[in-house]
Amino acid sequence: AVWIGTAGKTVVDKVVGILLPIAAFVACGFEHCVANMYFLPMGILMHSCGYGADVSGADALNAAGLALNLSVATLGNIVGGALIVALGYWFIYANKEA
């Protein structure tokens, strides 16, 4: 998404270009640690105020669940971003001596 966004010439090109990679990331069920840093504390706050008490699994919204999710999601983002995406781009675009 970043690569496509920087390649776009206009704002419309950039926005339309990043939609598919982001949608694919979400559709695959992956999590993003920075997004979770907002959504999970907001869910904890809402749950503590009484919202969503009848939702299945809402009791997992606590400090231990937050710490576990953020640690696993962060590790997954580092592995996925650095090892798969970055090394893939390096392998494809590295200058190779003939």
Residue pairs with C-beta under 8 A, 6 or more apart in sequence:
1 17
1 18
1 21
1 22
1 25
2 18
3 89
4 14
4 17
4 18
4 21
5 14
5 17
5 18
7 13
7 17
8 14
8 15
8 16
8 17
25 32
30 76
30 80
31 69
31 73
31 76
31 77
32 73
32 77
33 70
33 73
33 74
33 77
36 69
36 70
36 73
37 70
40 61
40 65
40 66
40 69
40 70
41 66
43 52
43 61
44 61
44 62
44 63
44 66
46 52
47 53
47 58
47 61
52 58
